[in-house]
C-alpha cells in the first residue's frame, strides 16, 4: 500500500499549468513540522521541518488554483511517486512527489483571504518600489 497523510503549511503560491482539453496540474511545496522536545535525561531535540512537493491533477488542481494560498494549512492524502530526469548537462536528477488524491483546507476562510490580500498587497508594493527608483520602466 502506498498512502501518505500530511498536515502542513503551503510554502508558496501554487504553480498551475493547463494542458490538453482544459486539464490542469498544480504544484506547491508543503512544510510539515515536528515540534522539539526534551528527553528525560535533559537532552534537547530541536524542531524539525520537512518540505514536500505536492502535485494535484484535474479538478483538484483547479480548486487549488482558486482557493489555496501561501501560508494556508492543508490536510492532504495521496501517494508517493519517485521519478528522475536528465538535465541539459546530462546529470540525472531524482524527484520525490506526493500525488494528492484528497485535500482538506484547515485554514479558516477569513484568514485565507487575508493571506491572499497581503500577498497581492506585497506584489503591488514591490512593483511601486521598483518604479520609484527613477528607472524608466
Residue pairs with C-beta under 8 A, 6 or more apart in sequence:
2 79
2 80
3 77
3 78
3 79
4 76
4 77
4 78
4 79
4 80
4 98
5 75
5 76
5 77
6 30
6 32
6 52
6 74
6 75
6 76
6 98
7 32
7 73
7 74
7 75
7 106
8 30
8 31
8 32
8 33
8 52
8 73
8 74
9 30
9 31
9 71
9 72
9 73
9 74
10 28
10 29
10 30
10 68
10 69
10 70
10 71
10 72
10 73
10 74
11 28
11 29
11 30
11 31
11 51
11 70
12 28
12 29
12 70
13 28
13 69
13 70
13 119
14 26
14 27
14 28
14 56
14 64
14 65
14 68
15 26
15 27
15 28
16 24
16 25
16 26
16 61
16 62
16 64
16 65
17 24
17 25
17 26
18 24
19 25
23 57
23 58
24 57
24 58
24 61
24 62
24 65
25 55
25 56
25 57
25 61
26 55
26 56
26 60
26 61
26 62
26 64
26 65
27 53
27 54
27 55
27 56
28 54
28 64
28 68
29 51
29 52
29 53
29 54
30 51
30 52
30 54
30 74
30 76
30 98
31 49
31 50
31 51
31 52
32 49
32 50
32 52
33 47
33 48
33 49
33 50
34 47
34 48
34 49
34 50
35 47
36 44
36 45
36 46
36 47
36 48
37 45
38 44
38 45
39 45
52 98
53 95
53 96
53 97
53 98
54 76
54 78
54 97
54 98
54 100
55 81
55 97
55 98
55 99
55 100
56 63
56 64
56 100
56 103
57 99
60 100
60 101
60 103
63 103
64 103
67 105
67 112
68 74
68 105
69 112
69 115
69 116
69 119
70 115
70 119
71 107
71 115
72 105
72 106
72 107
72 112
72 115
73 105
73 106
73 107
74 103
74 104
74 105
74 106
74 107
75 103
75 104
75 106
76 98
76 100
76 102
76 103
76 104
77 100
77 101
77 102
77 103
78 98
78 99
78 100
78 101
78 102
79 98
79 99
79 101
80 96
80 97
80 98
80 99
81 96
81 97
81 98
81 99
82 94
82 95
82 96
82 97
83 94
83 95
83 97
84 92
84 93
84 94
84 95
85 92
85 93
85 95
86 92
86 93
87 93
105 112
107 115
131 137
